[in-house]
Every structure is written in structure tokens, then in C-alpha cells.
Amino acid sequence: MRCVDFIYVGNLQKRDRFIENYRLLFLYAPDEVVRGVNEILDAMTSNKPQDDEAMKAKKKKIAESMLTLRKQFERKTKLSPDDFRHVT
């Protein structure tokens, strides 16, 4: 979580590292850890504009794909596609 300051300072290298680590965390971390990190992300990015329908559909497919990958490592996961955050 040391890289979260990309939201404030716009450091692209830190942002990219955070995004990569979030995706790895989603694949390998316990459900509770993913949900805890999501709570922090939600609090820090709550002012994002609403996506259009095409973008929502694309994000849903990405989230479903990530969950499919996660189930290869965490077969008993209780996470759903809605638990994956599209950090940018």
C-alpha cells in the first residue's frame, strides 16, 4: 500500500507498480485481505464519474476473467466479480 500516493501526486511508476501489485493481491491473497484493500480503494476513489454502459460491460468481463484466474489458486474463494476493482 506504500504506492497509494499515486492518487495524489501522479507518479506513473508508482501507479503502475500499485496496479500490478493489486492484481497479484487479487489472485493470491486471502478473501479478507482483498476486501480490506478494496475498502481503502473505495474510500480513496469515491469521486470517480460513472462509466458508460460499454465500459461497464468491459469491466465486468475483466473482473470475471480475474475471478476465473483466482479460482485456480484459491479454489474456496468467496469473492465475486464485484470484488475486483479496476484501478487506473
Backbone torsions as a table, in degrees:
resi	resn	phi	psi	omega
1	MET	NA	-1.2	179.4
2	ARG	-63.2	-20.0	-176.5
3	CYS	-90.0	1.0	-175.9
4	VAL	-61.4	-20.7	-178.2
5	ASP	-64.2	-5.8	176.1
6	PHE	-59.2	-26.4	179.5
7	ILE	-63.1	-31.7	-175.8
8	TYR	-98.0	-37.8	-172.8
9	VAL	-106.2	-9.4	175.6
10	GLY	70.9	24.4	177.4
11	ASN	-74.5	108.1	-173.9
12	LEU	-64.7	-36.8	179.9
13	GLN	-64.1	-45.3	178.2
14	LYS	-65.8	-40.1	179.4
15	ARG	-60.6	-48.5	-179.3
16	ASP	-61.9	-39.6	178.6
17	ARG	-65.3	-40.9	178.6
18	PHE	-63.2	-45.7	-179.5
19	ILE	-60.7	-44.5	178.0
20	GLU	-60.4	-45.1	-179.6
21	ASN	-67.8	-34.6	177.6
22	TYR	-64.0	-42.3	179.9
23	ARG	-64.5	-39.6	176.1
24	LEU	-66.5	-41.5	177.9
25	LEU	-59.2	-44.0	-179.3
26	PHE	-60.9	-35.8	-178.4
27	LEU	-73.9	-39.3	-167.1
28	TYR	-113.0	-24.1	-173.5
29	ALA	-76.7	156.4	175.1
30	PRO	-60.9	154.8	-178.7
31	ASP	-51.3	-43.8	-176.7
32	GLU	-63.1	-35.2	179.5
33	VAL	-68.6	-44.7	178.8
34	VAL	-59.4	-46.4	-179.5
35	ARG	-64.7	-37.7	177.8
36	GLY	-64.3	-44.2	177.8
37	VAL	-65.1	-39.2	178.1
38	ASN	-60.8	-37.6	178.1
39	GLU	-61.6	-41.1	178.3
40	ILE	-65.7	-46.1	179.3
41	LEU	-61.1	-43.6	179.1
42	ASP	-60.5	-41.2	-179.8
43	ALA	-67.0	-35.2	-175.7
44	MET	-84.8	-17.9	-175.5
45	THR	-123.8	29.1	-173.7
46	SER	-71.8	-10.0	-177.2
47	ASN	-99.5	18.3	-179.5
48	LYS	-72.1	143.0	176.9
49	PRO	-68.4	156.9	178.9
50	GLN	-68.6	142.1	178.0
51	ASP	-80.5	154.3	172.6
52	ASP	-76.5	170.6	-174.3
53	GLU	-62.3	-39.7	179.9
54	ALA	-63.2	-41.1	179.4
55	MET	-68.6	-38.3	177.5
56	LYS	-61.1	-42.3	179.4
57	ALA	-64.7	-41.5	178.6
58	LYS	-63.3	-45.3	179.7
59	LYS	-63.7	-36.2	178.5
60	LYS	-63.4	-43.4	179.5
61	LYS	-64.7	-40.6	178.0
62	ILE	-62.9	-45.3	-179.5
63	ALA	-62.5	-40.6	177.9
64	GLU	-64.2	-38.8	177.6
65	SER	-65.4	-42.8	178.9
66	MET	-63.3	-39.2	178.9
67	LEU	-66.4	-38.3	176.6
68	THR	-60.6	-43.2	176.8
69	LEU	-64.1	-43.8	-179.6
70	ARG	-57.6	-40.2	-177.6
71	LYS	-64.8	-16.8	174.4
72	GLN	-71.2	-26.6	-177.6
73	PHE	-105.5	-35.0	-178.1
74	GLU	-124.1	81.4	-174.1
75	ARG	-62.2	-29.3	-177.0
76	LYS	-95.2	18.8	-178.2
77	THR	-59.8	145.1	175.6
78	LYS	-108.9	7.1	178.5
79	LEU	-73.2	155.8	177.1
80	SER	-122.7	172.7	176.4
81	PRO	-56.8	-28.6	178.9
82	ASP	-67.2	-16.0	179.8
83	ASP	-82.8	-12.0	178.7
84	PHE	-85.5	129.0	179.4
85	ARG	-101.6	136.8	178.7
86	HIS	-94.3	83.3	180.0
87	VAL	-82.3	139.6	179.7
88	THR	-132.4	NA	NA
